[in-house]
Amino acid sequence: MASLTERNIVSGKREALADLISLVDAKDTPLTSMIPKAAKPGNTWFRWQVDSLPSAVVNTTGVVDGTDVNVATDPVNFVKDGATQYRYELSNHIQEFRKTVRVSPLTIDIAVTAGVKDELANNISKGMTMLKRDMERTFASANLPKTDNGSSQGYVSRGLDSWIRPVKTTGGVVGNDNYLDVPTAFLTPSGSCVGNATATVESTTASSTLTELTVQDMLTSIYQQTGQFRSYDAIVGPQLKRQFTNLLYTNRSTGGAESQAQIRTINRDAADASYISSVDIFEGDFGQIRLHPSLFLKNNFCGYVIPMDLIEIRYGGSVAGIKELTDNGGGPARLINAIASLCVKNPLAFGKFDYAS
């Protein structure tokens, strides 16, 4: 008796395509999310002032009773006293970020895509995400400020890596850092910058392994500038984050005939089913560092110690504006853009981890 089986159907089978799209890429942008947002810059080149005080001295003479003040010599000039200048200007340029999306008429009117109700809205959403990631990567970078030349180069904002301790060569500049450069008096001290990536930082340690002493020395150096015990946020690469967790280890020895393996001791309740191995906060003698991992730094081994009240992103207009572009038959298009710049109010209070990969 003749019968029809599924294997005999050779044409006309409909496809079984699930009505979903799986995207696991959900990387955070901690730098641009955490930094305070400020009023828009007053111009494409904006400036602010930094100040300092003279060093304290031991007064061995005191004041003779009944003597008058010598107004010609006694007053201290807290702006510029002789060859010493205390007040300077810092400045930066704004930078425009753009993403453009377009969807063709056939995509809108004919194509039916599984898991997407509106391709234009879907592309706009992705464009906004990518715009923020571009800003995260740019503001964390070693970019130097650049001006618009009207043809091949637009305005570029100085990145965080270049704000914190630009390397000073014999000529007094870092590469091309002779434009809107940071005055020497306000460069982040070398003691606040640790690592072995000597091409980008003045290193104080030759080891690529983070130690408790290294972090304590950095916090001590920052304290010598600010005189404050305070909390800092650190944007760190994933490998540097793991180096902090590895501080829980105890190294008995590293070589020789009597070498011992690393010994690690963890106290936990015998009834606890969780095994926790993570360091999220480092508290030293002169401050506390809260760690925030990021995948948008220049490498996985670097990090930046940031006092959040001394840094801000200045936006020109909305954080991310969406503008409808002309449809000349090719389909609707949208421009997603933002104008912003990074303002580091005083680099002396920052720190940098800069370990090579």
DANOR-V856035 format. One record per helix or strand of 3 or more residues. SS is the DSSP state (h for helix, s for strand). FROM is the first residue (numbers start at 1). TO is the last residue. If there is no record, write none. Layout:
BEGIN
<<SS;FROM;TO> <SS;FROM;TO>>
END
This chain:
BEGIN
<<h;6;8> <h;30;34> <s;36;38> <s;45;50> <s;88;93> <s;95;102> <h;105;109> <h;119;139> <h;160;163> <h;184;186> <h;190;192> <s;193;195> <h;212;226> <s;230;236> <h;238;248> <s;281;284> <s;287;293> <s;302;306> <h;308;310> <s;311;315> <s;321;325> <s;333;344> <h;347;349> <s;351;354>>
END
